Amino acid sequence: MARNDHGNKGRSEEDADDVRLMQLIGRGDTIALEQLIEKHQALVAGTVARMLGSNSDVEDIAQQVFIRVWKSARRYVPQAKFTTWLLKITRNLVFNELRRAKRHAHVPLQPEAGAEDPPLKDEANLAPDASLLEGELQRTIEAAILQLPETQRMALVLRRYEQLSYEQIAEVLDLSVPAVKSVLFRARTELRSRLSKYLG
């Protein structure tokens, strides 16, 4: 693709390293698997947590992603970027988990018990602490993201938190680039209406 900009060179070297690790993993190299996990754990766990809420089985699902990587390593053919392929596996497992949770709809996604706001330091001072407001806004944004339909949620998480390009998101979600833009537009519109009291 765009070989002229050298910002891309670093990415392709990183991708070549991922492909090298996958070839080793395909031969049963567990140390290569550990290196790959270390390299991409934050991407996978972060995406899972933002998709399912941080009090879900994030570690368990992230682990399942890397088990799939291990099992698929022998058949792995580097077509898209490695991280795109990795996020596709993540997407499949996350969507399965969302559907499973919907079937067994128990309690709505909420912050864990005991995670209430810390008391204000100065009781006499009625103005809320800026960091508390910031934290509340952050929690409200995360809660609003959790209310979005799964494809909108995934597109938004990949764009907003992982800074993926429209093309990469399209590959992860098996959509066209215009469809991704449309999904993101709907997701942002929905978020804006849910957060209107903060944005006012």
ChimeraX attribute file (.defattr): number of C-alpha atoms within 10 A of each C-alpha:
attribute: neighborCount
match mode: 1-to-1
recipient: residues
	/A:1	4
	/A:2	8
	/A:3	9
	/A:4	8
	/A:5	7
	/A:6	10
	/A:7	10
	/A:8	13
	/A:9	13
	/A:10	10
	/A:11	12
	/A:12	15
	/A:13	11
	/A:14	14
	/A:15	17
	/A:16	15
	/A:17	14
	/A:18	21
	/A:19	19
	/A:20	13
	/A:21	21
	/A:22	26
	/A:23	19
	/A:24	17
	/A:25	22
	/A:26	20
	/A:27	12
	/A:28	15
	/A:29	14
	/A:30	14
	/A:31	12
	/A:32	19
	/A:33	21
	/A:34	14
	/A:35	13
	/A:36	19
	/A:37	18
	/A:38	10
	/A:39	11
	/A:40	15
	/A:41	18
	/A:42	12
	/A:43	18
	/A:44	23
	/A:45	20
	/A:46	17
	/A:47	23
	/A:48	28
	/A:49	18
	/A:50	20
	/A:51	26
	/A:52	21
	/A:53	18
	/A:54	18
	/A:55	12
	/A:56	16
	/A:57	14
	/A:58	21
	/A:59	15
	/A:60	11
	/A:61	19
	/A:62	23
	/A:63	16
	/A:64	15
	/A:65	25
	/A:66	21
	/A:67	13
	/A:68	14
	/A:69	22
	/A:70	18
	/A:71	13
	/A:72	14
	/A:73	20
	/A:74	15
	/A:75	11
	/A:76	16
	/A:77	13
	/A:78	14
	/A:79	8
	/A:80	12
	/A:81	17
	/A:82	20
	/A:83	16
	/A:84	18
	/A:85	19
	/A:86	18
	/A:87	22
	/A:88	18
	/A:89	18
	/A:90	24
	/A:91	22
	/A:92	14
	/A:93	18
	/A:94	23
	/A:95	17
	/A:96	12
	/A:97	16
	/A:98	16
	/A:99	13
	/A:100	11
	/A:101	14
	/A:102	11
	/A:103	9
	/A:104	9
	/A:105	11
	/A:106	8
	/A:107	7
	/A:108	8
	/A:109	15
	/A:110	13
	/A:111	13
	/A:112	10
	/A:113	7
	/A:114	6
	/A:115	8
	/A:116	8
	/A:117	9
	/A:118	7
	/A:119	8
	/A:120	13
	/A:121	9
	/A:122	10
	/A:123	9
	/A:124	7
	/A:125	9
	/A:126	8
	/A:127	9
	/A:128	12
	/A:129	13
	/A:130	9
	/A:131	9
	/A:132	14
	/A:133	12
	/A:134	11
	/A:135	13
	/A:136	13
	/A:137	14
	/A:138	12
	/A:139	13
	/A:140	15
	/A:141	17
	/A:142	16
	/A:143	18
	/A:144	17
	/A:145	25
	/A:146	18
	/A:147	16
	/A:148	18
	/A:149	11
	/A:150	18
	/A:151	16
	/A:152	20
	/A:153	22
	/A:154	27
	/A:155	21
	/A:156	25
	/A:157	21
	/A:158	21
	/A:159	16
	/A:160	10
	/A:161	12
	/A:162	12
	/A:163	12
	/A:164	16
	/A:165	12
	/A:166	20
	/A:167	13
	/A:168	22
	/A:169	25
	/A:170	19
	/A:171	19
	/A:172	23
	/A:173	18
	/A:174	12
	/A:175	16
	/A:176	14
	/A:177	16
	/A:178	12
	/A:179	14
	/A:180	23
	/A:181	16
	/A:182	13
	/A:183	20
	/A:184	21
	/A:185	14
	/A:186	14
	/A:187	20
	/A:188	17
	/A:189	12
	/A:190	17
	/A:191	18
	/A:192	15
	/A:193	12
	/A:194	17
	/A:195	15
	/A:196	10
	/A:197	8
	/A:198	12
	/A:199	8
	/A:200	5
